[in-house]
Every structure is written in C-alpha cells, then in structure tokens.
C-alpha cells in the first residue's frame, strides 16, 4: 500500500517529479546518491502536493537503520552466490545503502534472524535459503522487510520474491535439443529437488512432449555440485545409447556431464549434446564452449534491492513472485538445429 496523505501517494510524487518511486523515496528519506537538482525537485513537488508519510510508516522507518540492508546466503563458495553478492552490492551502493553479508549456518539452532533483527536493517534479502515460518515471523515482528531471491520453495504469496523464468528456461532448452533431431534425452536433477529445479524439469519435459512426443527421457539425480553424476550418466548411456541430449539443472551438473562423457570417451556434441543453466562465465571457456540458459542474476539482485526500498517506504505491499526473463545462449555443446521440415 502506498504511503499517502489523502490521495497523495509516494507514486503520485514520483510521477509528478518525473522520477522512479525508489528515487523519490531516497530523496524524501535524505539518502542515496542523487543529484542536488533531483533531490530539490522531489522535495518541492512533495511540498506542493502536500505529501506526508503516514504515521505508521514513519514510525516503522524511524526504527530501522535507513543506511543498511542485509544479504543472507547459505554459502559464499560458488560462482552463483559470488554473482549474487556482486549484483546486490552494486545495487545497494547505488541506492545509498551499506550492505551486511550474513551466512546461514548449518546448525538448526542458528539465530541469524535474531542477529538481523538486532541490527535493524532497512530490509533483508534471503538468497537460496529456506527460512522457516518462525524465522520469517521474527523478522516481520521486528518490522524488517523481507525479500526472497530465487527461493528454494514456493512462498505462496506470503513473502515478496524475485526469481527467473525457470519453466520457460527449461522449455527453451528442451525445444533446442529436440530441434537438433535427437530422440533420447537425459535430465540431470539436483538433489534436494528445489522449486526452481522442478520448474526447469517441467518446462524441459513439456518441450520434449511438444516436439518429440515419442521420445525417451531418463532423469539422473545428483547433488547440486555434480559429484554424483558420473555413475548415473554412464548407466543412462548404456540404456539409451548415443547420440543423446542432456539438459542439466545448473552449470555444475552440466560440467559433471562433460567429465563423465570424457571418461566414457564420448564426444560433445556428436555423441552427447549438453545444455546447462545459469550461464556462469566458466562455461563459455569449457571445451567445447557450453550452451546454457542464462539466468539474469544481476538484474534479479538489483530488483531485490529495489523491492526492499519499496517495502520499506510503504509504496508496495506486493507479495507476488516476480520473474525475470531467462535466455538460451547457444554455443558449441549442442548439435546444429535441423531445418523446420525435418523435426
């Protein structure tokens, strides 16, 4: 719900001043890297329109540190989280925030929500972790806005969240492999089977059903780091033969397929066509360079920071999941697409 006095909302001020809602919020809060002209314009428009923050919103904001947001992650040791940290840090600093990084420990008794609540940040972004209802309630009770970044489970409209079009990304991967003329496929699933992995698999299977209704699909389950893929891939190849098309739920799993193919002396893409997901920098340097579904990690991170500002200012109370578009980046790990008449 937008902050308002009568019919004058923060959105009204932003539109009249010709700026974004987040810029208007930063100008009125006296923070952020804004030009003097922009700040004066927003303040002048707000004064002319008679805008005043609601008492409830003002009290809530005054209790929080307007300079601070927090990013909580389950690990800092992989390329995906490194990209998330870089994206959130850039967006936070651009918006005038300091950023605190917090690690979710494996101990079930870890009190990270209490630590966050004591620091009283303007908001907290939870990246690829699965907070309990009690943990979310502790943050809510402290009036700390929460945004989930690529959540492991479906938030069911209870918490604001930002992710990617996982189903569509899986569909695009499946359609591309099917259009190369392949009729046997492997989906490499990460375990535990998180929400985004399930969506990628569902999209992939939908594409194969559409383009190759008689095709065979085998699923391999392995840990998200890819250590368990080799044995399952060898068994799948014995069952299906070659050539075979493989879509992996992330780039780590896809690179594990590369290693497994090398052990089996199979050629990529002639024996095995491979598509990953995330499009980390290293996959472009693989041999051969890997086709992958690009996840807009920096854009997702930036949007999560914007949502923190919108929730904090009261101009948005949306709990709908926002999805940013993925893109299939085709390199040399897949066979060429056949002319339309041949598939």
N, C-alpha and C positions, 0 to 999 in steps of 0.2 A: 504494500500500500504506500503511495507516495506521501511524503511529508506535505502538509498543507495548512494554510490559514484560509478558511472559507473554500473558495475554488482555486486558490493559487497553490500549485504544487511545485515541487522541485523540477519536474518535467516542464511545467509552464515557463519557469525562469530560464531553463536551458534553451528551450525553443526560441524564446524572445531574445535571448542573448546570442543565439546562433552558435551554441557550443553543445557538446555532449553532456549527458546527465552527470557522468563521472567528473568531467571538468568543472561543471557548475558546483558539484558537491565539494570538490577540493578547494575551489575559490571561496566558497562560503565558510569552509572549515579553516581557512587560512593555512593550507598546506599544499604541497605539490609544487612541481617545477613548472610554474605558469608565468607568462609574461605579465608585466605590470598592467599593460593595456587590457589583457583578458580578465585579470582579476578585478580591475576597476569597472569594466563593463558589466560583469556578472553582479557585482555588488550594487551598481547603480540600477540595473534592471530589477533586482530583488527589492531594492528600496522603493522604486516607482510602483511596483506591483503590490507592495505591502506584504511580501512573503516573510513568514516567520516559521521556524521549525516547530513541530508540535512539542508540547512539554514532555510527553513520554519519550519521544525520540531524543530530545535534547538531554534529558536525564540519563538515558541509556548511553548516549555518545560520550557524555562528560565522564562517565565512569570507566571508559575504555581509553587505552593509550592510542591517540589518533595517529601516531607515527609508526606503529608496529603491526605487522601481520606475521603469522606463523605458518610454516610448512611442515607437516608431519608425514614422514615416509617410513616404510618398513625396512628399507635398505638404502644405502648410498653407493653401492658397489657395482652397479651395472650401467650400461650405456643409456638405458631408458630413463632411469632416475637422474642421471647426470644431465640429460637434456631437459627434464622437468625442472631441476634446480636452476639451470641457466635461464629457462624461459620465465619462471616465476620471479627470479631475482631481477631480471631486466624490467619486467612489467611493474614490479613493486617499486623499484627505484625511480622509474619514470613517473609513477603516480605519487611519489613523495613519501613512500613507506620505507622503514627499515625492516629487514627480514631476519627472522629467527628460524633456524633449522632444528627440528626435533626428531629423534629416532624412536620409533615404536619398538620397544624391547620385546623379546620372545616370552618373557615372564608374564604369565597371565595376571599377576598382581601389579603389573606396571601401572604407575599412576600418571601417565602422560597427560590425561585430561585435567587432572588437578594442577599439574605444573603449568599447563597452558592457561587455565583459569586464573591462577595466581598472577601471571604476567599481564593479564587483562589486555590482550591484543585487540586491534580493531576487527580482526577476523582470523579464522584458521582454515587452511586448505589441507585436506586429507588426501594424500596421493597413494593409490593402490594399497589401501589397508581396509580392513573390515571392522569398523567400530561397532561396539555393542550398543544396544539401546540405552543402557545405563551410562555409557561414556558420552553418548550424544546428549543425553538429558543433563549431565553435569555441565557440559558446555552451554546448553540452552539456558539452564538456570542461572549461569553467570552472564547471560545476555551476549555471549560471544557468537557472532555469525559464523556458520559453518558451510563450507563448500567442498563437495567430494569431487576429486579429479580422477577420472577413469575408474569408477568404483568397482570393487570385486563382485558385489551383489547388487540387485536392483533396489534402489532406495524407495521405490513405490511412491514417489511424490512427497516423501517426508522431509527430505533434505535437498537443497539445491545441488545440482551436479552437472559436470561438464565431461563429455567423452567424445568419441569419434563414431562415425557410421560403420560400426563393426560388421553388421549384417551385410551392408552394401559392399564393404571391402571384401568380404568372403565371397559374395556373389560375383564380383568383378574378377577375382582370382579364378573361380570355377569356370566362368564363361570363357576366360582367356585360354585355359588349359583345354577345355572342350573344343574350342575352335581350332586347335592345332591338329585335330583328328584323333587324339587319344581316346581310348575306351576303357582304360583301367586307371584307377586313381587311389591315392592314399591321402588321408587327412591325419596330420600329426597334432594330437591334442595335448595341451599342457595339463598337468595334474598338480594341485586340485583344479577342477573344472570351473573356472570363474565365469561370471556373467559374460565378459567380453569374448572369452574363448568359445562359449556356447553359441553366441550370436555369429561369430565368424564361421563356425562349422555349419550352422543352419543356412546361412547365406550361400556357402560353398555348395552344399547339397542341393539347394534349390536351383542353382545354376546348372549343375550336372543333370538334374532331372529334366530341366527345360531343354538343354541342348543334346544330351545323350541319355534318354530315358532307360536304355538297356545297359547302361554302364555298370561296372562293379566298383564299389568304394569300400576300402578297408580303413579302419581307424587304428592308429597306434597311439597309445597313452604313454607319456613320459613326463618326468619332472620338467619344469619350465626352463631349466638351464640346459636341457638336452642330453644329459649324461646317460639316460636310459633308452635312447632312441635306436642305437645301433642294432641291438638284438631284435627288436620289433621290426625294424626296416628289413633286415635280412629275411625274416620269416615272411613278410609281406611280398617281397620279390620272389621268393620260392613259390608262393601261392599264385601270384598274378603274372609272373614273367615280366618281360620288358618289350616295348617301352612302356613307361608308367609315368603318370603325372602326380606330383606331390605338392600339396598346399599345407604349410606349417603355420601354427597359430601365432608364432612370433619368429623373429630372425634367429634367435639362439637355436630353436628347434630346427629351423631350415639349415643352418650351418652344421648341425649334427647330422642331417641327412647327407650333406656334402661329404663329411668324414666317413659316414657309413658306405656311401657309394664308392669312395676311393678304396676302402678296404675290400669291397666286392669287385673291384676293377670294372666298375660301370662308368660310362661316360655321361657327363652332363653337357648338353641336354639330349644327346642322341638316345641314351638308354633311360635316363631319368630327367624329367623336366621339373624344376623346383621353383616354388614361389614362397616367399616369407611374408612377414607382416611387421610393420613399424618403419622399415626402410632406414635403419641405422647407417651411419656413414661407412662402417666397415664392410657392409655387404656390397657396396659398389667396387670395393677392392678385392673381393673374393675372386677365385679362379674357377669358372668364368664369373664375371660380374652378375650378381643375383637380381632377378626380378622380384620386387617386393611391393606390398601395399603400404604406401606412405601414410603414416599417422601424423596429423598436424599438431605435434606435441607443443611447439612453442605457441601456436595460436590457442590451443586448449589452456595452456598455463596462463597466458595473458587474459583470456576470458575469465578464468577462475579468479584472478586478482580483481578484475572489473566487477565481478559479482559480489565479492567481499565489500567493495565500496558501495555498491547499490543496496545491499542488505543493511549495511551499517547506517547509511543515510536515511533508510526507510522508504526509498523511492521504488523498491521492489521487494515483494514478499513471495516471489515465484518459487515454487518447489519443482517445477517441471525440469526434466532432464534436457540439456542442450547437447546436440550432437553436431560436430564439425566434420566437414566432408573429407573422406579419405581419397587417395588417388593411386591407381596402379601404375607403377614405374617399371616399364618393360626394359630388361637388359638381355643378357645372352644365356640365361639359365633355362630358357624355355624354347621349344621348337617354334618355327615361324607359323603364323596363322594361315590356314588354308583359305583359298577363295571361297566366297559365300556358298556357291553351289555344291561344295564338297563337304559341308557339315550340316 
